[in-house]
Amino acid sequence: MGASRVFRHENYELHCSANAVDGGRFAPAVVVTKQIWPTRPRNIAVRSNNYATEETAIEAARNEGIEWIMSYG
């Protein structure tokens, strides 16, 4: 099971996680949910890099979520 953290940015909540992959590396994932209507969660594609630690993968997911908010939110 991977690690996860929740961040808030503007009117959004970012559920960021890191899942273990081959070689002891971690793949980031992020779900962005608007906190006002409509609140439909969106799975955001994260660049396909694998990271050495869970924390760096979670940080990459958070950055990708914020970038998505700035572009499409």
C-alpha positions as CSV (number, residue, x, y, z in Angstrom):
1,M,0.0,0.0,0.0
2,G,1.3,3.4,-0.9
3,A,1.5,6.6,1.1
4,S,-0.9,9.5,0.6
5,R,-1.5,13.1,1.6
6,V,-4.2,15.6,1.1
7,F,-3.4,19.2,0.1
8,R,-5.6,22.2,-0.4
9,H,-5.0,24.8,-3.2
10,E,-7.5,27.6,-3.8
11,N,-11.0,25.9,-4.0
12,Y,-9.6,22.4,-4.6
13,E,-8.5,19.4,-2.6
14,L,-5.6,17.3,-4.0
15,H,-5.4,13.7,-2.9
16,C,-1.8,12.8,-3.7
17,S,-0.3,9.3,-3.4
18,A,2.8,7.3,-4.1
19,N,2.6,3.6,-5.1
20,A,5.5,1.2,-5.1
21,V,6.7,0.0,-8.5
22,D,9.5,-2.3,-9.5
23,G,13.0,-1.6,-8.2
24,G,12.0,0.1,-5.0
25,R,10.8,3.2,-6.8
26,F,7.5,5.1,-6.5
27,A,4.9,6.3,-9.0
28,P,2.9,9.4,-8.2
29,A,-0.9,9.8,-8.6
30,V,-3.3,12.7,-7.9
31,V,-7.0,13.2,-7.7
32,V,-8.3,16.8,-7.8
33,T,-11.7,17.6,-6.3
34,K,-13.3,21.0,-6.5
35,Q,-14.7,22.0,-3.0
36,I,-17.6,23.9,-4.4
37,W,-20.2,22.7,-6.9
38,P,-19.6,20.8,-9.1
39,T,-17.4,18.6,-7.0
40,R,-16.7,15.8,-9.5
41,P,-13.3,14.2,-8.7
42,R,-10.8,14.1,-11.6
43,N,-7.9,11.7,-11.9
44,I,-5.0,13.7,-13.3
45,A,-2.3,12.1,-15.4
46,V,1.1,12.5,-13.8
47,R,4.2,12.5,-15.9
48,S,5.5,8.9,-16.0
49,N,8.6,9.3,-13.9
50,N,9.4,6.9,-11.0
51,Y,10.8,8.5,-7.9
52,A,13.3,7.3,-5.3
53,T,11.1,8.1,-2.3
54,E,7.4,8.3,-1.5
55,E,7.8,12.0,-0.5
56,T,9.3,13.0,-3.8
57,A,6.6,11.2,-5.7
58,I,3.9,12.8,-3.6
59,E,5.5,16.2,-4.2
60,A,5.5,15.6,-7.9
61,A,1.8,14.6,-7.8
62,R,1.0,17.8,-5.8
63,N,2.9,20.0,-8.4
64,E,1.1,18.3,-11.3
65,G,-2.3,18.9,-9.5
66,I,-1.5,22.6,-9.0
67,E,-0.4,22.9,-12.6
68,W,-3.7,21.3,-13.8
69,I,-5.7,23.7,-11.6
70,M,-3.8,26.7,-13.0
71,S,-4.4,25.5,-16.6
72,Y,-7.9,24.0,-16.4
73,G,-9.5,24.7,-13.0
